[in-house]
């Protein structure tokens, strides 16, 4: 067994100082595997005592395994409950708590995409005044107007929760005419939002599949034009409106039709949080974490087990 003093220091850095595995690994010149092993040893010998409460719904063991396999990604794995409804509630509640922490300090710019998981997370956010927080679109409207989880509605709903400001991009997600799309960037109604979004402190997104676009008639009808250079068989997932393969490589940047921030602008955002529930989107998640398209992922236990099974 390692010296109790070292075990205590490692445990203190992880549990109290909130240092990630990577920082602890560098500090003590040990592997992430040993960090996990020593933390478990600290629990075993009584240096760390973990109290399980009603609200403790995460699986730290799987989180540690995933962190060790995928460096520089933070994983938060919410335990599965007796049914999908309560599991989704737990995920939304944890995600809302996590986002509340991100908003600490008040002066933040946070980008939002769309989807039911983000919608339910917003519903779970605390109602508290954070007037200096701005929620912004950084991509055009996904055109899912028959849904409450459209992108414009997201930023407005989130801003109301904290009495903050919201900014929209009043244009479609995809614009096929290059001249029209490029011309829109000079429009004052879009320029301000783009400028603010280019300074985001964090963004919150989901991931999708090609079926995500099939559910929106206008995109389904024009799919070949939107992804004119892409072999759809290579698409593992969609994020930020763009398709990518299983290794997280974007497939259409030379013919990108998205209205919004460029990929290089998006990938410089320091905290890119992905929310995923269920396990049907395991391929998009694997691609996103392999390509480091996100920095943090909040997922269900079923999704985590599926990912580990696929990459083992």
C-alpha positions as CSV (number, residue, x, y, z in Angstrom):
1,X,0.0,0.0,0.0
2,X,1.2,3.5,-0.8
3,X,2.1,5.8,2.1
4,X,-1.0,7.1,3.9
5,X,0.3,10.7,3.6
6,X,0.5,10.5,-0.2
7,X,-3.0,8.8,-0.4
8,X,-4.4,11.6,1.7
9,X,-2.8,14.3,-0.5
10,X,-4.1,12.6,-3.7
11,X,-7.6,12.3,-2.2
12,X,-7.6,15.9,-1.0
13,X,-6.6,17.1,-4.5
14,X,-9.4,15.1,-6.1
15,X,-12.3,15.4,-3.7
16,X,-11.6,18.8,-2.1
17,X,-9.5,20.7,-4.6
18,X,-11.5,19.3,-7.5
19,X,-8.3,18.6,-9.6
20,X,-9.0,16.4,-12.7
21,X,-7.2,13.1,-13.1
22,X,-4.8,14.6,-15.7
23,X,-3.6,17.4,-13.3
24,X,-3.1,14.9,-10.4
25,X,-1.3,12.5,-12.8
26,X,1.2,15.3,-13.7
27,X,1.5,16.6,-10.1
28,X,2.6,13.2,-8.7
29,X,4.1,11.8,-11.9
30,X,1.9,8.7,-12.0
31,X,-0.6,7.3,-14.5
32,X,-4.3,8.0,-14.5
33,X,-4.8,4.3,-13.8
34,X,-2.7,4.7,-10.5
35,X,-4.7,7.9,-9.6
36,X,-7.9,5.8,-9.8
37,X,-6.2,2.9,-7.9
38,X,-5.0,5.2,-5.1
39,X,-8.3,6.9,-4.7
40,X,-10.0,3.5,-4.3
41,X,-7.3,2.5,-1.8
42,X,-8.0,5.7,0.2
43,X,-11.6,4.7,0.5
44,X,-10.7,1.1,1.4
45,X,-8.4,2.1,4.2
46,X,-10.7,4.7,5.6
47,X,-8.9,7.9,4.6
48,X,-11.9,8.8,2.5
49,X,-15.4,8.1,3.7
50,X,-18.1,8.4,1.1
51,X,-21.7,8.9,2.3
52,X,-24.4,7.8,-0.1
53,X,-27.4,10.1,0.0
54,X,-30.7,10.2,-1.9
55,X,-29.3,12.7,-4.4
56,X,-26.1,10.7,-5.2
57,X,-27.0,9.4,-8.6
58,X,-23.6,9.1,-10.3
59,X,-21.3,6.1,-11.0
60,X,-17.7,7.4,-10.3
61,X,-16.1,4.0,-11.2
62,X,-17.3,4.2,-14.8
63,X,-16.3,7.9,-14.9
64,X,-12.8,7.0,-13.9
65,X,-12.5,4.2,-16.5
66,X,-13.8,6.5,-19.3
67,X,-11.4,9.4,-18.2
68,X,-8.5,6.9,-18.3
69,X,-9.5,5.8,-21.9
70,X,-10.2,9.2,-23.3
71,X,-7.7,11.8,-22.0
72,X,-8.7,15.4,-21.5
73,X,-12.5,14.7,-21.5
74,X,-14.5,15.0,-18.3
75,X,-17.2,12.3,-17.9
76,X,-20.3,12.5,-15.7
77,X,-22.3,9.3,-15.6
78,X,-25.8,9.4,-14.1
79,X,-27.0,6.1,-12.8
80,X,-30.0,4.4,-14.5
81,X,-33.1,4.4,-12.5
82,X,-36.2,2.1,-12.6
83,X,-37.4,3.6,-15.9
84,X,-36.4,6.0,-18.6
85,X,-38.5,8.8,-17.3
86,X,-36.8,9.0,-13.8
87,X,-33.4,8.4,-15.4
88,X,-33.9,11.4,-17.7
89,X,-35.0,13.4,-14.6
90,X,-31.9,12.6,-12.8
91,X,-29.7,13.5,-15.8
92,X,-31.5,16.8,-16.3
93,X,-31.2,17.6,-12.6
94,X,-27.5,16.8,-12.5
95,X,-26.8,18.7,-15.7
96,X,-28.7,21.7,-14.3
97,X,-26.6,21.6,-11.2
98,X,-23.4,21.4,-13.3
99,X,-24.5,24.3,-15.5
100,X,-25.4,26.4,-12.4
101,X,-21.7,25.9,-11.3
102,X,-20.5,27.0,-14.7
103,X,-22.6,30.2,-14.4
104,X,-21.0,31.1,-11.1
105,X,-19.3,34.4,-11.3
106,X,-22.3,35.8,-13.3
107,X,-20.3,37.4,-16.2
108,X,-20.6,34.5,-18.6
109,X,-21.5,34.0,-22.3
110,X,-23.1,30.6,-22.9
111,X,-24.0,29.1,-26.2
112,X,-26.9,26.7,-26.7
113,X,-28.0,24.4,-29.5
114,X,-31.3,22.5,-29.3
115,X,-33.0,19.2,-28.3
116,X,-35.3,17.8,-25.7
117,X,-32.4,16.9,-23.3
118,X,-31.2,20.6,-23.2
119,X,-34.8,21.7,-22.9
120,X,-35.4,19.6,-19.8
121,X,-32.0,20.7,-18.3
122,X,-33.1,24.4,-18.7
123,X,-36.4,23.5,-16.9
124,X,-34.3,22.2,-14.0
125,X,-32.1,25.3,-13.7
126,X,-32.4,27.4,-10.6
127,X,-34.5,30.6,-10.9
128,X,-32.0,33.2,-9.7
129,X,-30.9,36.7,-11.0
130,X,-27.7,36.6,-13.0
131,X,-28.2,39.7,-15.1
132,X,-24.7,39.6,-16.6
133,X,-25.1,36.1,-18.1
134,X,-25.8,36.0,-21.8
135,X,-27.3,33.0,-23.6
136,X,-26.7,33.0,-27.3
137,X,-27.3,31.0,-30.4
138,X,-24.1,30.3,-32.3
139,X,-25.7,28.4,-35.1
140,X,-28.8,29.2,-37.2
141,X,-32.3,27.9,-36.5
142,X,-32.7,24.2,-36.9
143,X,-36.2,24.8,-38.3
144,X,-37.9,22.3,-36.0
145,X,-40.8,24.7,-35.5
146,X,-43.3,22.1,-34.4
147,X,-41.1,21.5,-31.3
148,X,-40.7,23.5,-28.1
149,X,-37.0,22.5,-28.3
150,X,-36.0,24.7,-31.2
151,X,-32.8,26.7,-30.9
152,X,-34.3,30.2,-30.7
153,X,-36.7,29.1,-27.9
154,X,-33.8,27.6,-26.0
155,X,-31.8,30.8,-25.5
156,X,-34.9,32.7,-24.6
157,X,-36.1,30.1,-22.1
158,X,-32.7,29.9,-20.4
159,X,-32.3,33.7,-20.2
160,X,-35.7,33.9,-18.4
161,X,-34.5,31.5,-15.8
162,X,-31.7,33.8,-14.7
163,X,-33.1,37.2,-15.7
164,X,-30.3,37.4,-18.2
165,X,-29.9,38.5,-21.8
166,X,-30.3,36.3,-24.9
167,X,-29.2,36.7,-28.5
168,X,-30.5,34.9,-31.6
169,X,-29.5,34.2,-35.1
170,X,-32.6,34.8,-37.2
171,X,-31.7,32.6,-40.1
172,X,-31.8,28.9,-41.0
173,X,-29.1,26.5,-39.9
174,X,-28.2,25.6,-43.5
175,X,-28.1,28.1,-46.4
176,X,-27.2,26.4,-49.7
177,X,-26.5,29.6,-51.7
178,X,-22.9,30.6,-50.8
179,X,-23.4,34.2,-51.8
180,X,-26.5,34.6,-49.7
181,X,-25.0,32.9,-46.7
182,X,-21.8,35.0,-46.9
183,X,-23.8,38.1,-47.4
184,X,-25.8,37.5,-44.3
185,X,-22.7,37.7,-42.1
186,X,-22.6,41.4,-42.9
187,X,-26.2,42.0,-41.7
188,X,-26.3,44.0,-38.5
189,X,-29.0,41.6,-37.1
190,X,-26.5,38.8,-37.2
191,X,-23.2,40.5,-36.7
192,X,-23.7,41.3,-33.0
193,X,-24.8,37.7,-32.2
194,X,-21.8,36.3,-34.1
195,X,-19.4,38.7,-32.3
196,X,-20.8,37.8,-28.9
197,X,-20.8,34.0,-29.6
198,X,-17.2,34.2,-30.7
199,X,-16.3,35.0,-27.1
200,X,-18.4,32.2,-25.5
201,X,-17.1,30.9,-22.1
202,X,-19.1,27.7,-22.5
203,X,-21.5,26.0,-24.9
204,X,-24.1,23.3,-24.3
205,X,-24.9,20.9,-27.1
206,X,-26.3,17.5,-27.9
207,X,-25.2,15.1,-30.7
208,X,-27.3,13.6,-33.4
209,X,-27.4,11.2,-36.3
210,X,-28.4,11.6,-39.9
211,X,-31.9,10.6,-38.8
212,X,-32.0,13.9,-36.9
213,X,-32.1,15.7,-40.2
214,X,-34.6,13.3,-41.7
215,X,-37.1,14.4,-39.0
216,X,-37.1,17.9,-40.4
217,X,-38.7,18.0,-43.9
218,X,-36.8,20.9,-45.4
219,X,-33.4,19.3,-44.5
220,X,-34.5,15.8,-45.6
221,X,-35.5,17.1,-49.0
222,X,-32.2,18.8,-49.5
223,X,-29.8,16.5,-47.8
224,X,-27.7,15.7,-50.8
225,X,-27.1,19.5,-51.4
226,X,-26.3,20.2,-47.7
227,X,-23.7,17.4,-47.6
228,X,-22.7,17.4,-51.3
229,X,-19.2,16.0,-50.7
230,X,-20.1,13.5,-48.0
231,X,-20.5,9.7,-48.2
232,X,-23.4,9.4,-45.7
233,X,-22.2,5.8,-44.9
234,X,-19.2,7.4,-43.2
235,X,-21.3,9.6,-40.9
236,X,-21.1,8.5,-37.3
237,X,-22.8,11.6,-35.9
238,X,-23.7,15.3,-36.2
239,X,-22.6,18.1,-33.9
240,X,-22.7,21.8,-34.4
241,X,-24.7,21.1,-37.6
242,X,-21.8,19.2,-39.2
243,X,-21.3,15.5,-39.9
244,X,-18.2,13.6,-38.6
245,X,-16.9,10.1,-38.7
246,X,-16.2,7.6,-35.9
247,X,-12.8,9.2,-35.2
248,X,-14.3,12.7,-34.9
249,X,-13.1,14.0,-38.2
250,X,-15.5,16.5,-39.9
251,X,-16.5,15.4,-43.3
252,X,-17.8,18.5,-45.2
253,X,-15.8,21.5,-44.1
254,X,-14.7,22.3,-47.7
255,X,-18.4,22.6,-48.6
256,X,-19.8,23.8,-45.3
257,X,-23.4,25.2,-45.6
258,X,-23.9,26.0,-41.9
259,X,-24.7,29.6,-40.9
260,X,-23.0,30.3,-37.7
261,X,-19.6,30.1,-36.1
262,X,-16.9,28.2,-38.0
263,X,-15.6,25.0,-36.5
264,X,-12.3,26.5,-35.5
265,X,-14.2,29.2,-33.6
266,X,-16.4,26.6,-31.8
267,X,-13.5,24.4,-30.9
268,X,-11.7,27.2,-29.1
269,X,-14.5,27.5,-26.6
270,X,-12.9,26.4,-23.3
271,X,-15.9,24.4,-22.0
272,X,-18.0,22.4,-24.5
273,X,-20.6,20.4,-22.6
274,X,-22.5,17.6,-24.3
275,X,-25.8,16.2,-22.8
276,X,-26.9,12.7,-23.9
277,X,-29.6,10.5,-22.5
278,X,-30.4,6.9,-23.5
279,X,-27.9,4.8,-25.4
280,X,-29.0,4.9,-29.0
281,X,-26.5,7.7,-29.8
282,X,-23.4,5.8,-28.7
283,X,-21.8,6.1,-32.1
284,X,-22.0,9.9,-32.2
285,X,-20.7,10.1,-28.7
286,X,-17.7,7.8,-29.5
287,X,-16.8,10.0,-32.5
288,X,-17.2,13.2,-30.5
289,X,-14.9,12.1,-27.7
290,X,-12.4,10.5,-30.0
291,X,-12.1,13.8,-31.9
292,X,-12.2,15.9,-28.7
293,X,-15.1,17.8,-30.2
294,X,-16.4,18.3,-26.6
295,X,-14.7,18.8,-23.3
296,X,-17.4,17.5,-21.0
297,X,-20.1,14.8,-21.5
298,X,-23.0,14.1,-19.2
299,X,-24.6,10.8,-20.0
300,X,-26.6,7.9,-18.6
301,X,-25.1,4.7,-17.2
302,X,-26.6,2.7,-20.1
303,X,-24.8,4.9,-22.6
304,X,-21.5,4.6,-20.7
305,X,-21.7,0.8,-20.7
306,X,-22.5,0.7,-24.4
307,X,-19.5,2.9,-25.2
308,X,-17.2,0.7,-23.1
309,X,-18.5,-2.4,-24.7
310,X,-18.0,-1.0,-28.2
311,X,-14.4,0.2,-27.6
312,X,-13.2,-2.8,-25.6
